[in-house]
Amino acid sequence: MAWQKSMSLAENIYKATEQLPSSEKFALGDQMRRCAISIPSNIAEGKGRSSDRDYKRFLHIAKGSSQELETQILLCKRLYPQVANYTLLLKNITDVQRILSGLITSLKPS
């Protein structure tokens, strides 16, 4: 479920960043896209590893990327309030963070 939710989040981020002014598409927009892609990518890479310890480490990386993305969404909301449905994006990111936290907690301590 974490991977699916984070893929939807990445898709929504791509759609939102398309609406940014051209001056931001290769600055803030590009950074937001990289963070959004990093979340499901790290979940997938961690799941493919051979131990819960490795999986947990990649989940922590994904969670860090989600927190970085949240900050970028909040900045974007301040700079370009008309560009996107920030309420939806922030709800998406909160859902992903909650699921990641639950997954991290559920794994054996490393």
N, C-alpha and C positions, 0 to 999 in steps of 0.2 A: 504493500500500500504506500510506503514512503516513496518508492521509486515512481509509482504512477502519479501521485500527487505532485512530486517535484517535476515530473515531465510536463504536467498541466501548467504548473507555475512557470516553467521555462517558456512554454508556448505563449502564455499570457504576457510575459516580459518582452518576448520578441514582438508581439503585436503592439504593445504599449510604446516600445522604443522606436517603432516605425513612425510614430506621431511626433517625435521630438523634432525641434528645429534642426536644420542641416548642420549647423555649427556644433551640435551636441551628438550627432549620430556616431561620430568616431571618437568621442570622448566619454561622456557619462553613459551614453547608450551602449557603446561597445563594452565598457566595464560591467554594466549591468547584465549584458548577455553572457559574458564570460563567467560571472558568478552564478547565474541561473543554470548554465550548462554544467558547471562544476558540481552542483548538488546531486543530480541523478547519476552523473558519471562516477562520483566517489562512492555512492551507494552501490552501484553495479560492480565497481572494481573491488570494493570491500567484500561484497557477497561472494565474489569469485575467488577470494583468498582461502587458504586452507585452515584458518583458525578463527575462533571467536575474537581472539585478541586483535588480529589484523582487521577483521570486520569492524570491530568497535573503534579502532583507530581511524578508519576511513569514514565511519559515521560521524566521528568528532570533526573531521575535516569538512564533511558536508554541512554539519551544523554551523561551523565557523563561516563557511561561504554563505549560508542562509542569513546569518547575522550581518555580514558585510552587505549582502543584497538588500536587507531591510533598511540599512542606513542609506543606501543609494536611492531606494524608493522614497524615503522620507525627504532626502535632499531634492529629488526630482519633483516631489509634491510641492515643496517650497518654491522652487524656481519656475515650474511649469504646471500650475494647478489645473489648467484646462486640458492637459494632454491625455490623461488616462483616468480610469476608475481606480483610484488609489485605495479606496475602501476594499475593493475586491482583491487587489494585489496584496494588501496588508493582511487580509483574512487568509489568503492562500499561503503566505509566508508563515503566519502564525500556526496554521494547520501542519505545515511541513515541520516546523520546529518542534511542535508538540509530539508528533509521531516519531521524529528522530530521538527526542529525549526519552520517550518510552522504550524505543528499541535499545538505546544505549543502556538504560537501566536494566532491561531484561536480560542482557548478556552477562555471563559470569565475570566477576571482577578479574582484571588482568594483573 
